[in-house]
Amino acid sequence: MNKPFLHIVAEDIYQRFGNDLADIAVVFNNKRPITYLKKHLADVYGKAIWSPQFFTIQEFFKQASDAAEASQLTQFFYLFQLHNELLVAEGVEPETLEDFYPIAEIILSDFGQLDYELVDIDQIFMELYDTTKIDITFQHFTAEQQHFIRQFWQSFSIAGHSGLQQRFLKLWKRLPKLYKAFKQKLAQEKQLNYPTLYRNLVEGHVAYPHFTHRYKKILFVGFNALSKAEVRLFQKWQEEERTLFYFDTDAYYMDDPQQEAGLFIRRNIKSYGLTNALGAPPDILGNRDTTVQLYAANGKNSQTKILHDVLKASESSDQSAAILLADESLLVPLLQSLPDTKPNITTGYPLTQSPIYGLLNLWMDVQEEVSHRNRLKIPFQFIETFINHPLTGVSVVEREILLKEITEKQLLEVDIRMVTIASSVFPRFFNPLSSPATLIPTLVHLLENLLVSIAARDRISQIDSNLIIETKKVLNQLKQGIDAITPTSVAFQIGLIRKAIAPINSAIEGDPLNGLQIMGLLESRCLNFDHIYILGANEGILPKTASSPTFLPNSLRRAYALPVLENQDALSAYLFYRHFQYSNELHVFYNSLVDENSTGEESRFIKQLQFESNFHFTINTQQQSIRFPEAGEELVIPKEGAIWQKLWNTFIIEKKKLSATALTTYLQSPLQFFLKHVAEIKEPPAISHEFEMNKLGIVIHNVMETILKPYKGLSDFTPTKVLETKLSDVDELVVREIGTQYHTEITSVNELNSMQRIMHKIASAYIGVYLEYDITHYKGFRIIELENTEDYTFDFPILVNGKEEAVRLFGIIDRVDEVLTHENQVLPRIVDYKTGGDSVAFKNIEKVFAANTENKAMIQTLFYAYVFEQVTGRKHLEPHLYVARRMREEGTLFCKGSDTLAGETLRVIKTDFVNFLRTTLEEIFNPDIPFKHDPESKVYPSDPYTLFYRNALKDVEE
């Protein structure tokens, strides 16, 4: 690698100043290069010396003033107060804090740029509509600048003003007054911000205008884009022979006016007359033919996974290495993907990616929910998130109890007055606020408890400590500002808090000189590394395609030479290109997938280098490996060893009951039957945002039982007309039953939540259809059995290995009755209620009595009828299926075309079913037929066993 830029600077300092460094000031744009220059000075001098004094540019300028720095939040509250005073003076209603906040950041940013660029405030905000006035007022401007100004004002003088234009012009007229009032307020409070300091330095309005006289020489190192204030000061100090400038340049982009990377340094030297202490730029970049590895990743985060492999494959050495984040949102996935190493990270670990923020955000979500709805119920997810959060310290026992209660009761919303989590370090986490004024103090108290609890459990990390302390500081600043104004809502305070704490981060300090360094592109100014890895080098990110919000239109920005988007492009190009000057090994990564956040294209800077330079780009395209099952590979569970023993003991020895549902599960997937009924892998408890069909079914079954129960066991037929009187009771009965299912007493539809109201509507409609069907089709009914409380069980004989054994079958019967037709015919029936999309129609009986049956409801109903007939001795029961969606058109009897399951047809089908049942059960207990998934079987998205189908064999073996 060529000598690093800072090493060259160190050599020049040695040649110019020798050992006389004590009165030298070295100024950088940021802190990071200071450590590196110290190291290079030590290497060059090779002995102990008096060190120069090192500063960032802001630290250096701050010596000119004794005013305190006003925080961003303090400036915001000043601006809010002053703006409302101006509105009142205009006779306009003051704005709320909520309304003003979005524009305050834009105003502060614009004021800052106007100060940095030394723009005359009165001039830029003056009202001009007449072209002649523009020509007179701005005659000292160039023709191009005058064109931009005309372009801006003419947009407001064509066909009058729209409402939006009028609002803008009123704000535009108010801004110079607000600017002056804001500056007076800062001076009155003995405070300043850096834009004010810069302008004051140029204008001489500082406490110590001659502070530069403290130093024999001031060295400005690695500067690129300069504001007008910096230019004026640098020119003045250069004329006074107080300064030297060290620009990091290369002839490749300096000598070519078309190269945007050299825009600012060319301007600094040629337009502003600043002299580069290092002389003419070296010609390094243009003469290099190094190979650059370019990686096209399939996804944003995939870049970090590829980098992991690249780092693992690279040989360990003493050479320096840095990962540069063009996209700084990749920091957290990068940290999760790095091989075992201790990087030095000064971009900072963001609060928003930490568990601390997760807890704070959850608490704010709770308070926002309570205050917004003005009720004391919160979604169950808040409770789940809290008890599973790593910082809350909830005990395993209490966690399981809470989850079980929420799941069993299907509590979509939880009354926070009922939530007490005694084992947590935050037992009052869900307490509602007594008033909006207590929001920030309560949040600060939460942070204090968090600091104590983390320290008590483990040695608190520097990162966590920094994040908590910085967050407390920001919250206290917010509290001071909010206390000085009218009361604000909880929702707005929370919005303000989220905005204020979002930028907080904590540096992850390692060795800044050795090992892997991680930083943003901007932080890499002045620094050089042997190995460079650039992540996020996408068009749209490098450079960015959007500029910051502003009230200064682009035409005016150009007229006053304020920064525009092209300036941002030039700076990005410079930061990117300079690493190609020095590094031995370059790896550049970008996301090649096109989505709403990515163009899928590499940065145009890469394309420019590919086209113009001598670099050789090796393009590496990520290929997602697709794994196909090997030929003949099949997932099977053999019935042998412990598996056979479990199957035998469960169903033959212990006589575990086998239901109709278990039978149809086997027909759909023998593997699922094994997982559910042999391995007994239970479906994890969960709460559904949508009501589950089985819950709807329970409500319907129980309400039907309530309606029909008074008629059970009566010897005479009851006229179906009595059911007409029950129709008016259905709504109330459904409401009460829903309350029972959710373990809550509910007496009115108004007490139901949105999900329960949907369930109520459907259940009431279905029950109405069932009752109206009976009223219409029959004269009378006699109830024999309803939702039997005791199972109907029957030991069914089968052959296992040539020996007769018995499997215990059981069924829960929805309804057994006798109905009197209008022709006075008595029909014995077994009725099964269904709430899904089942049908009584079937096309082929062979496909019904087969694996992956085409009519599960028919199999189940025949199963219930068979068990009931065997247990009670009743015969000739007709299986009826009540499916509300279809029964008006299709009826309730199973049918094949016009042929229904009644009479002789039913008798034959029942005989065939028994044979099919025996064959299926003997297959289940046939040791030569393993459990395996039927590939023809339809797998529903809701099937909780889907993931097991591919991994079951491995799980069983382990």
LINLIN-V26891 format. One record per pair of residues at least 12 apart in sequence whose C-alpha atoms are under 6 Angstrom apart, sorted by the first residue. I is the first residue (numbers start at 1). J is the second residue. Records with the same first field share a line. If there is no record, write none. Layout:
# LINLIN-V26891
I->J ; J
This chain:
# LINLIN-V26891
1->582 ; 583 ; 584
2->582
4->528
6->37
7->40
10->40 ; 41
21->52
22->50 ; 51 ; 52
23->215 ; 216
24->52 ; 215 ; 216 ; 217
25->52 ; 53 ; 54 ; 218
26->54 ; 218 ; 219
27->54 ; 55 ; 56 ; 57 ; 219 ; 220
28->56 ; 57 ; 221
29->56 ; 57
30->56
64->208 ; 209 ; 211
65->206 ; 207
67->190 ; 191
68->191
69->191 ; 192 ; 193
70->191 ; 192 ; 193
77->481
106->550
112->195
115->195 ; 199
116->195 ; 227 ; 229
117->227 ; 228 ; 229
129->153
145->559
148->555 ; 559
149->556
152->555
217->242 ; 243
218->243
219->243 ; 244 ; 245
220->245
221->246
222->246 ; 247 ; 248 ; 526
224->264 ; 265
225->264
245->276 ; 277
246->276 ; 277
247->276
249->281
250->281 ; 282 ; 283
251->281 ; 282 ; 283
252->286
260->570
261->570 ; 573 ; 574
284->581
285->581
289->614 ; 615
290->615
291->615 ; 616 ; 617
292->586 ; 616 ; 617
293->587 ; 617 ; 618
294->587 ; 588 ; 589 ; 618 ; 619 ; 620
295->589 ; 620 ; 621
296->590 ; 591 ; 592 ; 621
297->591 ; 592 ; 622
298->592 ; 593
299->591 ; 593
300->591
304->334
305->337
308->337 ; 338
319->530
320->529 ; 530
321->516 ; 529 ; 530 ; 531 ; 532
322->516 ; 517 ; 518 ; 532
323->518 ; 533 ; 534
324->519 ; 520 ; 521 ; 534
325->520 ; 535
326->521 ; 535 ; 536
327->536
343->510 ; 516 ; 517
344->509 ; 510 ; 511 ; 512 ; 517
345->508 ; 509 ; 518
346->507 ; 519
347->519
348->505 ; 506 ; 507
349->505 ; 506 ; 507
350->505
351->504 ; 505
368->491
376->415 ; 416
377->413 ; 414 ; 415 ; 416
378->413 ; 414
379->412 ; 413
380->412 ; 413 ; 414
392->424 ; 425
393->424 ; 425
394->423 ; 424
395->423
407->686 ; 687
409->742 ; 743
410->687 ; 742
436->490
463->506
466->506
467->506
529->583
530->583 ; 584
531->583 ; 585
532->586
533->587 ; 588
534->588
535->589
536->590
537->589 ; 590 ; 603
538->590 ; 601 ; 602 ; 603
539->601 ; 602 ; 603
542->603
543->569 ; 572
547->565
590->602
636->931 ; 932
637->930 ; 931
638->930
639->927 ; 930
647->678
655->808
657->808 ; 809
658->809
659->810
660->860
667->851 ; 852
668->852 ; 937
669->933 ; 934
670->931 ; 932 ; 933
671->931 ; 932 ; 933
699->737
700->763
712->783 ; 784
713->784
717->780 ; 781 ; 782
718->780 ; 781
719->779 ; 780
720->775 ; 779 ; 780
731->764
766->884
778->820 ; 821 ; 822
779->820 ; 821 ; 822
780->819 ; 820
781->818 ; 819
782->817 ; 818
783->817
784->816 ; 817
785->815 ; 816
786->814 ; 815
787->813 ; 814
791->812
792->810 ; 811
793->809 ; 810
794->808 ; 809
795->807 ; 808
811->864
814->832
815->830 ; 831
816->829 ; 830
817->829
828->877
829->877 ; 878
830->879 ; 880
831->880 ; 881
832->881
833->882
834->883
840->894
841->894 ; 895 ; 896
842->896
843->896
852->937
861->879
880->892 ; 893
